[in-house]
Amino acid sequence: MIAFIQFTQQVSARLAPDAWDEAYFSLLSLKHALGGVPGWKRLDIMANNQPDDTIQLRVVTNWGTLDQMEAWLDSDLTVEGVLKALTPPPLELNVSFYEKIS
């Protein structure tokens, strides 16, 4: 049996409601741009409204190899970069990395 390995970046952010439209369309544009990048597997965008009227956002990006993910992270087209460029910027921003072996 051959092990399957997947490399993942998860970005969690809390956004002001005024940033949502820009965040959503910018992330969709990023997803489209990643379609031609070697090693990119998928980008999932999940969001929900919070009781304090902010938006909790989670963006998960999956890559085939660690080298491909690291090359992408060195580029200008990252989830973190897109979110930091928002007006207004995220109220909170956290980045985590995972390796899945199955």
Secondary structure, 3 states (H helix, E strand, C coil): CCCCEEEEEEEEEEECHHHHHHHHHHHHHHHHHHCCCCCEEEEEEEEEECCCCCEEEEEEEEECCHHHHHHHHCCCCCHHHHHHCCCCCCCEEEEEEEEEEC
